[in-house]
């Protein structure tokens, strides 16, 4: 006998209706996330749950927005590299292009605001 009797076993709290899921993740990402979670007083389950809820909300919101097809010309090498990166990151190329356009718009607006603040329209 190894001494593990019902009287000697520790009670382990569990969320009764929460199923276990398995994901593959690199050791480096796991270790960094674990360190961050511990330092914030959280579990990785808390972190993953919050991330998946946020991802779901962003995805549902994107789908709810009315969109139209747009056409752009781009070199094959650029398109292929962007498509590979998007697939690797679990995104669509539409997501990547939309994010790039939003970033471009913000940078342009900031540049124009700085030019107006400088007075003569030149960026000193």
C-alpha atoms as one frame of an Amber mdcrd trajectory, in Angstrom:
protein
   0.000   0.000   0.000   1.220   3.463  -0.799  -0.794   5.264   1.896  -3.262
   6.853  -0.532  -6.559   6.207   1.154  -9.730   8.258   0.780  -8.958   9.825
   4.166  -5.439  10.904   3.155  -6.164  12.369  -0.298  -6.290  16.140  -0.638
  -9.450  17.769  -1.932  -8.794  19.408  -5.289 -11.228  22.156  -6.283 -12.659
  21.793  -9.770 -15.170  23.564 -11.938 -17.568  20.652 -12.415 -18.854  21.476
 -15.896 -15.609  22.772 -17.393 -14.190  20.244 -19.859 -10.471  19.896 -20.401
  -9.150  20.942 -23.797  -5.755  20.257 -25.340  -3.702  22.741 -27.357  -0.222
  22.549 -28.778   1.892  25.562 -27.846   5.636  26.154 -27.843   7.507  25.844
 -24.570   8.760  29.426 -24.829   5.248  30.859 -25.176   3.877  28.583 -22.450
   6.653  29.453 -19.993   6.351  33.207 -20.597   2.569  33.080 -20.281   2.775
  30.991 -17.108   5.236  33.439 -15.526   2.999  36.387 -16.439  -0.136  34.664
 -15.168   1.477  33.734 -11.858   2.807  37.264 -11.364  -0.729  38.588 -11.994
  -2.348  36.080  -9.650  -4.109  34.266 -12.471  -4.134  30.805 -13.968  -3.409
  30.055 -17.605  -7.002  28.859 -17.830  -8.125  32.391 -16.896  -5.817  33.890
 -19.518  -6.814  31.496 -22.318 -10.507  31.823 -21.491 -10.315  35.640 -21.624
  -8.312  35.531 -24.872 -10.802  33.190 -26.550 -13.769  35.291 -25.430 -12.066
  38.412 -26.823 -11.206  36.639 -30.056 -14.794  35.476 -30.435 -16.168  38.976
 -29.844 -13.791  40.514 -32.387 -14.618  37.827 -34.951 -18.387  38.165 -34.496
 -18.120  41.965 -34.681 -16.104  41.752 -37.902 -18.675  39.481 -39.500 -21.537
  41.762 -38.510 -20.040  44.745 -40.349 -21.289  45.271 -43.889 -18.377  44.892
 -46.300 -17.903  45.015 -50.036 -15.292  43.341 -52.182 -12.418  45.627 -53.128
  -9.721  45.015 -55.712  -6.030  45.783 -55.290  -3.024  45.023 -57.428  -0.074
  43.563 -55.581   3.019  41.637 -56.601   2.687  37.864 -56.386   5.635  37.543
 -53.983   4.086  40.065 -51.565   0.672  38.413 -51.785   2.078  34.913 -51.258
   4.173  35.957 -48.251   1.247  37.818 -46.681  -1.108  34.899 -47.266   1.351
  32.454 -45.686   1.788  34.724 -42.654  -1.977  35.214 -42.284  -2.652  31.475
 -42.417   0.144  30.839 -39.919  -1.440  33.396 -37.555  -4.959  32.040 -38.025
  -6.146  35.147 -39.841  -7.590  35.947 -43.205  -5.858  38.205 -45.659  -8.873
  40.494 -45.312  -8.035  40.900 -41.601  -4.421  41.742 -42.445  -5.334  44.299
 -45.124  -8.007  45.908 -42.935  -5.525  46.271 -40.058  -2.926  47.749 -42.418
  -5.431  50.268 -43.791  -6.537  51.304 -40.302  -2.897  51.776 -39.281  -2.166
  53.780 -42.429  -5.195  55.990 -41.809  -4.149  56.666 -38.205  -0.546  57.441
 -39.152  -1.685  59.791 -41.919  -4.109  61.612 -39.599  -1.352  62.007 -36.986
   1.036  63.351 -39.626  -1.514  65.914 -40.825  -2.285  66.963 -37.252   1.440
  67.502 -36.619   1.767  69.547 -39.814  -1.171  71.757 -38.799   0.273  72.173
 -35.320   3.605  73.286 -36.856   1.777  76.018 -38.705   2.969  76.111 -42.302
   2.157  72.542 -43.235   5.770  71.419 -43.186   6.836  68.713 -40.785   9.870
  70.226 -38.991
